[in-house]
Amino acid sequence: MDNQSTLLRIRILVFEDLPGIWTARALEHDLLAEGRTIDSAVHALLRIIRAHIDYDRRHNRDPLSSFRAAPQTYWNAFTRATPLGWASRLAGALPIGAQVVAAVAMERPRAAKVEETLGRQGFHRPAAPVYRAAHL
């Protein structure tokens, strides 16, 4: 495997999770970071991505191969989000060739219902416990 020739594509969705707390979430590889500003959240995420890429390179693995893609809810929000033009210049902060695209969502993406998410992942809700009165 030649880690040097890998072109990594990273799409980042940024949204205000709580008042004053911004979340930057990578879509191709589900990683996230928080910050008090859009800029600080994106930079924190890129530092995390860089650390994982460095680790993977030391262990001769494809960069970020341990991380699945983000849930569809975030991809959908990304298509409606406002692009951050300055984010493309951040690819140089990563130790391999990368394309970085980021966009800000106007609202926090709504997560799918827990039952739907778990069902898609092969989990099933356990049956409710049955409690019986003890007979004296």
WOQUIUR-V47705 format. One record per helix or strand of 3 or more residues. SS is the DSSP state (H for helix, E for strand). FROM is the first residue (numbers start at 1). TO is the last residue. If there is no record, write none. Layout:
# WOQUIUR-V47705
ss:from:to
SS:FROM:TO
SS:FROM:TO
This chain:
# WOQUIUR-V47705
ss:from:to
H:3:5
E:8:18
E:21:26
E:31:35
H:38:58
H:72:80
H:85:93
E:98:104
H:114:120
